[in-house]
Amino acid sequence: MTPQQIAEAVRDGMLANDRATRSLGMEILAVGPGRATLAMTVREDMLNGFDICHGGLVTTLADSAFAFACNSYNEVTVASGFNVDIVAPSRAGDRLTAEAREVSLAGRTGVYDITVRNQRDELVAVFRGKSYRIKGKPVVPAIAGLAD
């Protein structure tokens, strides 16, 4: 399998079990080795008391993009930490897109930058995630032997 085919198979395997991503209506727009783009439309039930999208939900969108990007090599990879800055509010009906890209991958650790933008291409949040890879544990066992 090519690296792109592996990333797509991992996407499908992960999404089948990712209840949080699915329940928030996130869509995976693109995935590839070390990268992923997800989108989510802000719903009324995602608004806080100020009628803006809850920052935790913006962060969840970025975290999901991070997860699909860092697991794209078919080795279980988890977050070891992240920082997020919300730089602008989002409101009901806004279409948010999180784009994750690998900055560094060395051994078992990685660094990923994720930007979240709205439908007007305005920056909403920046997220930097640090990952830790669990060696020898494939995300999708059925394709582990096909990756070579």
Residue frames as qw, qx, qy, qz and C-alpha x, y, z in Angstrom:
[[0.000, 0.888, 0.460, 0.000, 0.00, 0.00, 0.00],
 [0.344, 0.546, -0.053, 0.762, 1.14, 3.54, -0.65],
 [0.186, -0.126, -0.523, 0.822, 1.45, 5.99, 2.27],
 [0.370, -0.052, -0.094, -0.923, -1.70, 7.75, 1.00],
 [0.673, -0.181, -0.615, -0.370, -3.66, 4.49, 0.90],
 [0.476, -0.173, -0.719, 0.476, -2.50, 3.69, 4.44],
 [0.041, 0.049, 0.300, -0.952, -3.63, 7.12, 5.65],
 [0.536, -0.095, -0.308, -0.780, -7.04, 6.62, 4.03],
 [0.667, -0.187, -0.719, -0.064, -7.48, 3.14, 5.53],
 [0.318, -0.144, -0.614, 0.708, -6.53, 4.48, 8.96],
 [0.260, -0.059, 0.020, -0.964, -9.02, 7.33, 8.52],
 [0.656, -0.176, -0.494, -0.543, -11.80, 4.86, 7.81],
 [0.631, -0.175, -0.717, 0.238, -10.83, 2.59, 10.71],
 [0.186, -0.075, -0.473, 0.858, -10.53, 5.43, 13.19],
 [0.350, -0.112, -0.105, -0.924, -13.73, 7.16, 12.14],
 [0.624, -0.238, -0.677, -0.309, -15.74, 3.97, 12.58],
 [0.602, -0.374, -0.613, 0.351, -14.87, 4.04, 16.30],
 [0.224, 0.019, -0.210, 0.952, -14.64, 7.80, 16.90],
 [0.103, -0.691, -0.715, 0.002, -17.97, 8.60, 18.49],
 [0.190, -0.683, -0.183, 0.681, -16.96, 12.13, 19.55],
 [0.100, -0.243, 0.477, 0.839, -15.96, 13.21, 16.05],
 [0.069, -0.341, -0.816, -0.462, -19.09, 11.73, 14.52],
 [0.164, -0.684, -0.670, 0.237, -21.48, 13.08, 17.18],
 [0.116, -0.654, -0.058, 0.745, -20.25, 16.64, 16.59],
 [0.615, 0.727, 0.278, -0.128, -20.95, 16.29, 12.87],
 [0.173, -0.710, 0.499, 0.465, -17.32, 16.61, 11.82],
 [0.861, 0.501, 0.080, -0.037, -16.39, 15.71, 8.27],
 [0.593, -0.417, 0.451, 0.521, -12.98, 14.58, 7.13],
 [0.493, 0.811, -0.030, -0.313, -12.21, 16.60, 4.01],
 [0.631, 0.618, -0.456, 0.107, -8.68, 15.33, 3.40],
 [0.756, -0.559, 0.338, 0.042, -6.12, 13.03, 4.93],
 [0.731, 0.563, -0.346, 0.169, -2.59, 12.03, 4.01],
 [0.775, -0.097, -0.381, 0.494, 0.69, 11.11, 5.66],
 [0.402, -0.207, -0.309, 0.836, 1.10, 13.54, 8.56],
 [0.142, 0.016, -0.061, -0.988, -1.84, 15.74, 7.61],
 [0.001, 0.509, 0.861, 0.023, -5.62, 15.98, 7.89],
 [0.157, -0.108, -0.051, -0.980, -8.37, 18.51, 7.26],
 [0.091, -0.469, -0.869, 0.133, -11.68, 18.33, 9.11],
 [0.157, -0.295, -0.139, -0.932, -14.73, 20.60, 9.09],
 [0.144, -0.457, -0.813, 0.331, -17.61, 21.20, 11.46],
 [0.136, -0.578, -0.300, -0.747, -20.64, 23.48, 11.31],
 [0.013, 0.034, -0.611, 0.791, -21.36, 25.28, 14.57],
 [0.334, -0.501, -0.734, -0.315, -24.81, 24.23, 15.82],
 [0.389, -0.697, -0.030, -0.601, -27.07, 25.97, 18.34],
 [0.866, -0.490, -0.094, -0.038, -26.28, 23.31, 20.95],
 [0.771, 0.106, -0.154, 0.608, -22.57, 24.19, 20.65],
 [0.073, 0.712, -0.032, 0.697, -23.07, 27.77, 21.85],
 [0.381, -0.183, -0.628, 0.654, -22.12, 29.00, 25.30],
 [0.098, -0.734, -0.555, 0.379, -23.95, 31.64, 27.35],
 [0.048, -0.619, 0.136, 0.772, -22.55, 34.42, 25.14],
 [0.735, 0.592, 0.226, -0.242, -23.94, 32.87, 21.93],
 [0.324, 0.713, -0.601, -0.163, -20.47, 31.95, 20.67],
 [0.887, 0.097, -0.450, -0.029, -19.13, 28.47, 20.06],
 [0.747, -0.640, 0.177, 0.019, -17.75, 26.94, 23.23],
 [0.123, 0.795, -0.590, -0.072, -13.94, 27.06, 23.08],
 [0.546, -0.270, 0.791, -0.066, -13.76, 23.41, 24.10],
 [0.769, 0.443, 0.451, -0.092, -15.63, 22.45, 20.94],
 [0.427, 0.857, -0.281, -0.069, -13.31, 24.51, 18.72],
 [0.212, -0.625, 0.750, -0.048, -10.46, 22.71, 20.49],
 [0.738, 0.040, 0.661, -0.127, -12.13, 19.35, 19.92],
 [0.723, 0.682, 0.067, -0.092, -12.27, 20.01, 16.18],
 [0.221, 0.813, -0.537, 0.047, -8.55, 20.84, 16.16],
 [0.466, -0.419, 0.763, -0.157, -7.78, 17.82, 18.35],
 [0.839, 0.278, 0.448, -0.134, -9.63, 15.50, 15.98],
 [0.602, 0.773, -0.200, -0.002, -7.67, 16.84, 13.00],
 [0.122, -0.710, 0.678, -0.145, -4.50, 16.32, 15.06],
 [0.707, -0.160, 0.665, -0.180, -5.50, 12.72, 15.80],
 [0.843, 0.481, 0.236, -0.054, -6.15, 11.82, 12.17],
 [0.393, 0.837, -0.374, 0.070, -2.88, 13.45, 11.07],
 [0.160, -0.646, 0.725, -0.177, -0.61, 11.82, 13.64],
 [0.718, -0.060, 0.670, -0.178, -2.20, 8.36, 13.32],
 [0.678, 0.615, -0.122, -0.383, -1.98, 8.39, 9.51],
 [0.256, 0.568, -0.779, -0.071, 1.05, 6.07, 9.52],
 [0.856, -0.154, -0.411, -0.274, -0.97, 3.23, 11.11],
 [0.501, -0.011, -0.680, 0.535, 0.76, 3.24, 14.48],
 [0.379, -0.795, -0.474, -0.018, -1.37, 4.12, 17.49],
 [0.348, 0.229, -0.180, 0.891, -0.38, 7.66, 18.44],
 [0.310, -0.772, -0.545, 0.104, -1.82, 9.64, 21.33],
 [0.056, 0.864, -0.064, 0.497, -1.60, 13.24, 22.44],
 [0.637, -0.199, -0.465, 0.581, 1.01, 13.95, 25.07],
 [0.157, -0.601, -0.298, 0.725, -0.08, 17.56, 25.29],
 [0.310, 0.568, 0.456, 0.611, -1.33, 20.55, 23.39],
 [0.088, -0.428, -0.227, 0.870, -1.73, 24.30, 23.54],
 [0.209, 0.613, 0.643, 0.409, -4.54, 26.22, 21.94],
 [0.043, -0.310, -0.142, 0.939, -5.23, 29.89, 21.43],
 [0.246, 0.709, 0.655, 0.088, -8.72, 30.99, 20.47],
 [0.289, -0.145, 0.109, 0.940, -8.19, 34.21, 18.53],
 [0.328, -0.033, -0.229, -0.916, -11.71, 34.97, 17.29],
 [0.542, 0.118, 0.649, -0.521, -15.27, 33.87, 18.13],
 [0.163, -0.063, -0.818, -0.548, -17.37, 31.60, 15.99],
 [0.474, 0.095, 0.333, -0.810, -21.13, 31.62, 15.93],
 [0.648, 0.281, 0.679, -0.201, -24.07, 29.40, 15.01],
 [0.695, 0.688, 0.176, -0.115, -23.93, 28.49, 11.35],
 [0.066, 0.815, -0.545, -0.187, -20.20, 29.12, 10.97],
 [0.972, 0.204, -0.101, 0.063, -18.37, 26.42, 9.07],
 [0.344, -0.800, 0.487, 0.066, -15.06, 25.78, 10.82],
 [0.892, 0.373, -0.238, 0.093, -12.19, 23.99, 9.07],
 [0.565, -0.705, 0.416, 0.102, -9.21, 22.59, 10.96],
 [0.763, 0.564, -0.305, 0.081, -6.09, 21.90, 8.95],
 [0.722, -0.598, 0.332, 0.105, -3.41, 19.78, 10.64],
 [0.699, 0.617, -0.337, 0.130, 0.13, 19.39, 9.40],
 [0.884, -0.306, -0.085, 0.343, 3.12, 17.58, 10.76],
 [0.019, 0.959, -0.276, 0.059, 5.95, 19.86, 11.86],
 [0.076, 0.587, -0.794, 0.138, 8.31, 17.23, 13.23],
 [0.962, -0.151, -0.024, -0.224, 8.36, 13.46, 13.68],
 [0.283, 0.595, -0.716, 0.231, 11.37, 11.90, 15.39],
 [0.086, 0.084, -0.938, 0.325, 11.28, 8.47, 16.96],
 [0.127, -0.485, -0.862, 0.081, 8.13, 8.17, 19.00],
 [0.040, -0.664, -0.377, 0.645, 7.34, 11.89, 19.31],
 [0.306, 0.467, 0.500, 0.662, 5.81, 14.37, 16.92],
 [0.008, 0.469, 0.248, -0.848, 4.73, 17.99, 16.76],
 [0.200, 0.511, 0.713, 0.437, 1.70, 19.10, 14.75],
 [0.066, 0.229, 0.125, -0.963, 0.30, 22.55, 14.01],
 [0.105, 0.556, 0.807, 0.169, -3.41, 22.95, 13.44],
 [0.088, 0.067, 0.010, -0.994, -5.20, 26.10, 12.29],
 [0.163, 0.572, 0.796, -0.116, -8.95, 26.55, 12.57],
 [0.027, 0.090, -0.228, -0.969, -10.58, 28.99, 10.15],
 [0.463, 0.468, 0.554, -0.510, -14.16, 29.95, 9.41],
 [0.606, 0.537, 0.557, 0.183, -15.96, 30.06, 6.05],
 [0.230, 0.973, -0.005, -0.002, -14.58, 33.57, 5.45],
 [0.784, 0.310, -0.278, 0.461, -11.03, 32.20, 5.86],
 [0.196, -0.794, 0.286, -0.500, -10.66, 34.14, 9.12],
 [0.437, 0.192, -0.795, 0.375, -8.41, 32.58, 11.73],
 [0.671, -0.580, -0.193, -0.420, -10.38, 31.30, 14.73],
 [0.751, -0.598, 0.280, -0.027, -7.78, 29.23, 16.61],
 [0.486, 0.590, -0.638, 0.089, -4.23, 27.94, 16.53],
 [0.898, -0.361, 0.190, -0.164, -3.40, 24.60, 18.14],
 [0.350, 0.588, -0.727, 0.059, -0.05, 22.90, 18.59],
 [0.928, -0.269, 0.075, -0.247, -0.15, 19.24, 19.54],
 [0.013, 0.575, -0.817, 0.047, 2.58, 16.95, 20.76],
 [0.918, 0.019, -0.188, -0.350, 2.18, 13.26, 20.05],
 [0.328, -0.479, 0.810, -0.085, 3.57, 10.00, 21.40],
 [0.724, 0.250, -0.513, -0.388, 3.62, 6.90, 19.21],
 [0.755, -0.310, 0.536, -0.217, 3.05, 3.47, 20.75],
 [0.212, 0.500, -0.771, -0.334, 5.47, 1.29, 18.78],
 [0.059, 0.066, -0.992, -0.087, 4.23, -1.98, 17.39],
 [0.258, 0.457, 0.751, -0.399, 0.53, -1.26, 17.84],
 [0.071, 0.189, 0.569, 0.797, -1.25, -0.63, 14.52],
 [0.397, 0.150, 0.209, -0.881, -4.40, 1.47, 14.36],
 [0.839, 0.267, -0.061, -0.470, -5.84, -0.91, 11.74],
 [0.578, -0.389, 0.712, 0.083, -4.27, -4.36, 12.28],
 [0.802, 0.404, 0.440, -0.007, -5.61, -5.72, 8.99],
 [0.549, 0.822, -0.066, 0.137, -3.35, -3.40, 6.97],
 [0.457, -0.791, 0.383, 0.137, -0.25, -3.61, 9.19],
 [0.705, -0.160, 0.597, 0.348, 1.40, -6.30, 7.08],
 [0.574, 0.654, 0.418, 0.262, 0.42, -4.62, 3.81],
 [0.053, -0.980, 0.040, 0.189, 2.30, -1.43, 4.59],
 [0.541, -0.500, 0.508, 0.445, 5.66, -2.84, 3.55]]
